[in-house]
Amino acid sequence: MSQQRWFAAGEDCLLGASRIDACERIKLSTHVDKIRPHSEKGTPALLEMKGVSKRFGATEALSNVDLLVEAGSVHALIGENGAGKSTLMKILSGALSPDEGKIFLDGTPFQGQNPANARQEGVAMIYQELTLAPDLNVVDNICLGREFNRLGVVSKVQQRKIVKEVLGQLGCGHLNLACPVGEFSVAEQQLIEIARALAYDARMIVFDEPTSSLTQQDAQNLFDIIDGLKSRNIGIVYISHFLEEIRRVADCYTVLRDGKRVGGGQLEGITEKEIIHLMVGRHVEQLFPKHDHPIGEGVLDLKSISGDTIPRQVSFELRKGEVLGFAGLVGAGRTELLRVIYGLDPIASGRLKIADSWRSSTSPQRSIRSGLAMVSEDRKMEGLAQEQSIGENITYSRIGAYSRFGFLNLSKRREAVDSWIRKIEIKTLSQDDPIDSLSGGNQQKVAIARVLHQEADIYLLDEPTRGIDVGTKSEIYRIIDQLAAAGKSIIVVSSYLPELMQVCDRIAVMSRGLLRDVRDVEQWTQNEVMVQAVSTEQRFK
């Protein structure tokens, strides 16, 4: 594709994201509309997938699934973890081939033999786990696979010019183009990924859980960008477990359950309860189950705890049977606080008391022996052993339960693991499957199963429902409620305020490494939480 067409397509699409009339900035509307015509009555939809089926051995991942997406619209793809959403999108993107079914793009038969071919045809994926090359700079990432060249010689100057213009329309023209993208924030990396999609002249963009690692402000910025993409007739498939988020961005929806299409249509006129019923096949009457439970004496006490950089001088007490939530913006120090408590990061100053024992240093091994369990925010890098089996991951932190005279009772361990797979509803063929063969949501279920299997007294849960469907979220909330009723103590870090407001007994708010305030949940409103989260006043004492 010529430089002019490449730049024109990306420029005009991004102007919409900035809410600026394209005609005022550059006269490309007629050209782009010819590339991406509006879907009018009697004309083909931008994307049509008909009767798509896919099997993996004995498992039927997809069965006769239909999906239709109009140009200039956002189509929400909804379903539980393992429902088939990712498989369907991998088929669209060329990563998998369907066993049956047909795909049409602008009315023309389409089959992405591989992801590179699909991108050339205008289909782009923005994955939850971003697919940038972290050691390459911004220009090389955006132009990767579509380098601008003359007579076989790459023109770095021309590429920089194009990339700078495109990023400028996304509001991030200030980025250092020579900097490795691994040094940017998640939100900035996501914008770079979107710019790369537009550089490939994308007509169809799939967003897979795009806000799972974004702040509320970054998420709102993303929604504005999606509005701009819609205005330029780009078709969008949007995958998310946040139904209020889907309401904000999407026009239509399709629900998958167990690999089958079970419903779909216009979002207007359908309730969230009806969507959840379609997703899980049953009515979820109480999304946030919570029962009265007694709160006893303190079981974890922090006195002026500081890490190497953050947290700073944090003091609080966690009580027996209590669910204590931690709110704050990304980078506020919530994750770092849990890491210091658990011993993943060192204590720079201060001390903490666990099981009536004061200490100024600790380690994960010592924490486990003291009755602490932790679900890490980053399950891929440190929360789970990706190449090890489901069974091994669930039992690693309490393997002694199956050991006698140095030998493992494997049959006893298999029975226990199968029990947890059923309880947490992990979708897998076998407990011997490696973790990296599971969807992100099912990996999170394994992480939850591991800490429950550990039978700890204090649970540190860092974003425990990130990337998990509504039905499973409700199950995890029920588990937290049962743990508290059994006298266990739980700290929940979450960026989803409705979750904290409904699940917790008290909420603590952190900002810039400091603990701002701790109150009973009834004393907070979501607005007051956000005020404290951006506060620069003196910390809570």
Secondary structure, DSSP 8 states (H G I E B T S, - for coil): --HHHHHHHHHHHHHHHTT--HHHH-S-HHHHHHHS----TTS--SEEEEEEEEEETTEEEEEEEEEEE-TT-EEEEEE-TTSSHHHHHHHHHTSS--SEEEEEETTEE---SSHHHHHHTTEEEE-SS----TTSBHHHHHTTTS--EETTEE-HHHHHHHHHHHHHHTT-TTS-TTSBGGGS-HHHHHHHHHHHHHHTT-SEEEEESTTTT--HHHHHHHHHHHHHHHHTT-EEEEE-S-HHHHHHH-SEEEEEETTEEEEEEESTT--HHHHHHHHHSS--S-SS--------SEEEEEEEEE-SSSS-SEEEEEETT-EEEEE--TTSSHHHHHHHHHTSS---EEEEEETTEEES---HHHHHHTTEEEE-S-IIIIIS-TTSBHHHHHHGGGGGGGEETTEE-HHHHHHHHHHHHHHHT---S-TTSBGGGS-HHHHHHHHHHHHHHHT-SEEEEESTTTT--HHHHHHHHHHHHHHHHTT-EEEEE-S-HHHHHHH-SEEEEEETTEEEEEEEGGG--HHHHHHHHT--S----
